[in-house]
Amino acid sequence: MRILLVMDQFEDANNGTTISARRFAEGLRKRGHDVKILTTGKVGKDKYIVKTLKLPLGVSKIVKSQGMCFGIPNKEIIKKAMEGIDIVHFYMPFWLSRAGLKIAEEMEIPHTAAFHVQPENITYSIKLGKSKIINKTIYNEFRDDFYNKFRHIHCPSEFIANQLKENNYKAKLHVISNGIEEKFRFMPKQKHDKIIITMVGRLSGEKRQDLLFEAIKKSKYEKEIQLVLAGKGPKYKQYLKMGEKLTNKPIIEFLGEEDLINLLAKTDLYVHTSDAEIEAISCLEAIACGNVPVIANSEKSATTQFALDERSLFESGNSDELAKKIDMWLDNPKELEHMREVYSESTEKYRIEKSMEKIERMFEDEIKEYSN
């Protein structure tokens, strides 16, 4: 197949959606498909580049801190990108994709979409994450102005597929994990002199890393714990300040893939505190490497699907219960070691190869249905 992926920010692997898009592009190419990208950033092979939208300073800071940007639609470039294409797949419901969708319809090209932007990703950034009315409004706007114009939508988890059903999305929903790469495999635990607790992800409101600082302060192992937050985002300075109250200064930095894997080999316990999550591939990768997770049991998060029992879940927003779960695992090192392998084995169904097969079938279904 000749496939065009439309993704506003494809250049830097600094957010989950971009990482997913890059992996799918690479995986589809390995399977013999001709994959081109419509995006912003630097000119490159098989890439069609549009300019980046300039936003007001305050908004621009928030968007950049989330690792994102928006492309400015350019009809000529979009049409050129779509010439000879069998199917167009859109990652985001914003201006570039909406203009691209209209042109795909005009050029009579089959098209599919992915749902990667949870309304809470937007509302938590403006401190309205708990507003059901605003989140519902965003779901409705995405649905009416974009997603209901597709026959097929890729959903990274059963959770988000159910959210779309509840909000009356009409397309066929394909639950396909963003997928774990082969390099994320069970590793022998590296010895070190501290208890390393890790969370990977954006430093943003909905991720709730603040709970980790509070829980560690309440843990009986506080003096031995080294907290590592692998990510960047608008909460960076706030978390540096919060870290001053811990015995061991937290390590807060964005890590490339090799450094991330090295960190996961040293990690004693992986904690995922997020209130809102479509899948959390970072949590899945940590588990695949042999890390036992402690996950916020939030009704707006898909990440709870990775917990094998209640020992790996805590009440979302409750730092007291999180501290108890951390201490429970650290009190039982033999059980923690046993569950490392059990958890790692549980991730095999999320391997990227399986996701490639499923996304291919979705594309094939759309092409067949479009021609009928």
Helices and strands as residue ranges (DSSP letters): E 2-6, H 16-30, E 34-39, E 47-49, H 57-65, H 75-82, E 87-90, H 95-106, E 111-114, H 119-123, G 124-126, H 132-145, G 147-149, E 152-155, H 158-166, E 172-175, E 195-200, G 205-207, H 210-218, G 222-224, E 225-230, H 236-243, E 251-253, H 257-266, E 269-272, E 276-277, H 281-288, E 293-296, E 300-301, G 303-306, G 310-312, E 313-314, H 319-331, H 333-346, G 348-350, H 352-371
